[in-house]
């Protein structure tokens, strides 16, 4: 993709509103700082499943595979409650929190879900988990509203636009 071009989407936030995109990326980095990499991928994949975001599912399952997360684990995220010992108690707590925060308008975050999280994470870590969940929900909404197709990766597309813009020519 050359500088000044954009993918065929309804909205392409890196191009159409780069200041918002830059702020969201900064917030994403702050939200995910220090979160266990496996739990971070479980969060983004589960929220993206719940939101029906194929763009984010493709991106984050690819990231998870690149981080050597077991493909069988990835296949069971949607059914984590029935997956037995596939997920640790901390991962299960993070997945329950992900579902509650993603669907917050339905039942809020029940005390038992938060108590489960509190049993595995300290206050700062809980804040990081909630922020990470909030961020993937924001990205899902941007991708869905913008019509981002599965397989397109804004991180690579945005960097290739920057690289093209910086190239002499």
C-alpha positions in Angstrom: 0.0 0.0 0.0 1.5 3.3 -1.0 1.4 6.5 1.0 -1.9 8.3 0.6 -3.8 5.1 -0.2 -6.0 3.1 2.1 -7.6 -0.4 2.0 -11.1 -0.7 0.7 -13.0 -0.3 4.0 -15.8 2.0 5.0 -13.4 3.7 7.4 -9.7 3.2 7.9 -8.8 4.9 11.1 -5.0 4.9 10.7 -5.5 7.0 7.5 -8.8 8.8 8.2 -8.0 9.9 11.7 -4.3 9.3 12.6 -4.4 11.3 15.8 -7.2 9.1 17.2 -5.4 6.0 16.0 -2.1 7.0 17.7 -4.0 7.7 20.9 -5.7 4.3 20.8 -2.4 2.6 20.1 -0.8 4.4 23.1 -3.7 3.4 25.3 -3.5 -0.2 24.1 0.2 -0.4 25.0 -0.5 1.0 28.5 -3.5 -1.3 29.0 -1.6 -4.4 28.1 1.7 -3.6 29.8 2.6 -6.4 32.1 -0.4 -8.7 31.3 0.6 -12.3 30.9 1.0 -12.9 27.1 -1.2 -16.0 27.1 -4.0 -14.3 29.1 -3.7 -11.2 26.9 -4.4 -13.4 23.8 -7.2 -15.3 25.5 -8.9 -11.9 26.3 -8.7 -10.5 22.8 -9.8 -13.7 21.2 -12.7 -14.3 23.5 -14.0 -10.7 23.3 -13.6 -10.8 19.5 -15.6 -14.0 19.4 -18.4 -12.5 21.5 -18.4 -9.3 19.3 -18.3 -11.3 16.0 -15.2 -9.5 14.8 -13.5 -11.7 12.1 -10.8 -9.0 11.5 -9.7 -9.1 15.1 -10.1 -12.9 15.4 -7.8 -13.4 12.4 -5.2 -11.0 13.7 -5.1 -12.3 17.3 -5.3 -16.0 16.5 -2.4 -15.4 14.2 -0.5 -13.6 17.0 -1.3 -16.4 19.4 0.0 -19.0 17.0 3.2 -16.9 16.5 3.6 -16.9 20.3 3.4 -20.7 20.3 0.1 -20.9 22.1 -1.3 -24.4 21.6 -3.7 -24.4 18.7 -5.9 -26.8 20.7 -6.2 -24.2 23.4 -7.3 -21.6 20.8 -9.9 -23.9 19.4 -11.5 -24.3 22.9 -11.7 -20.6 23.9 -15.3 -20.3 23.0 -16.1 -23.4 25.2 -13.7 -22.6 28.0 -16.1 -23.5 30.7 -16.4 -27.1 29.4 -12.7 -27.4 28.5 -11.7 -29.0 31.8 -8.0 -28.4 32.6 -7.2 -26.8 29.3 -7.3 -23.4 31.1 -5.7 -22.6 34.4 -7.8 -21.1 37.2 -6.3 -17.6 36.5 -7.1 -18.0 32.7 -10.6 -19.0 33.6 -11.1 -16.0 35.8 -9.8 -13.7 33.1 -12.1 -15.3 30.5 -15.1 -14.9 32.8 -14.2 -11.2 33.4 -13.8 -10.8 29.6 -17.3 -12.1 29.0 -18.8 -9.9 31.8 -17.1 -6.7 30.7 -17.8 -7.3 27.0 -21.5 -7.9 27.8 -21.6 -5.4 30.6 -25.0 -4.1 29.6 -26.6 -7.4 30.3 -25.6 -8.1 34.0 -22.7 -5.9 34.8 -19.8 -7.7 36.4 -21.2 -10.1 39.0 -19.4 -10.2 42.4 -18.5 -13.8 42.0 -16.7 -13.1 38.7 -14.7 -10.2 40.3 -14.0 -12.3 43.4 -12.6 -15.0 41.1 -10.3 -12.5 39.4 -9.3 -11.1 42.8 -8.2 -14.5 43.9 -5.6 -14.7 41.1 -4.6 -11.0 40.4 -3.6 -8.1 42.5 -5.4 -4.7 42.2 -3.0 -3.3 39.6 -3.2 -6.5 37.5 -7.0 -6.4 37.7 -6.9 -2.9 36.4 -4.7 -4.0 33.5 -7.1 -6.9 32.7 -10.1 -4.6 32.7 -8.3 -2.0 30.5 -7.2 -4.7 28.1 -10.8 -5.9 27.8 -12.0 -2.4 27.3 -9.4 -1.9 24.5 -10.2 -5.0 22.5 -13.9 -4.0 22.7 -13.0 -0.6 21.3 -10.9 -2.2 18.5 -13.7 -4.6 17.7 -16.1 -1.8 17.4 -13.8 0.2 15.2 -13.1 -2.8 12.9 -16.8 -3.7 12.7 -18.0 -0.2 12.1 -15.2 0.4 9.5 -15.8 -2.9 7.6 -12.3 -4.2 8.2 -12.0 -7.6 6.4 -10.4 -10.6 8.1 -6.8 -11.0 7.0 -6.0 -7.3 6.8 -3.7 -6.2 9.7 -3.8 -2.5 10.4 -0.5 -2.8 12.3 1.3 -3.9 9.1 -0.7 -1.7 6.8 -0.2 1.4 9.0 3.6 0.7 9.2 3.8 0.1 5.4 2.0 3.4 4.8 4.5 5.1 7.2 7.4 3.3 5.5 6.2 4.4 2.1 5.7 8.0 3.2 9.3 8.0 4.7 10.8 6.5 1.6 12.6 8.9 -0.7 10.8 9.4 -3.9 
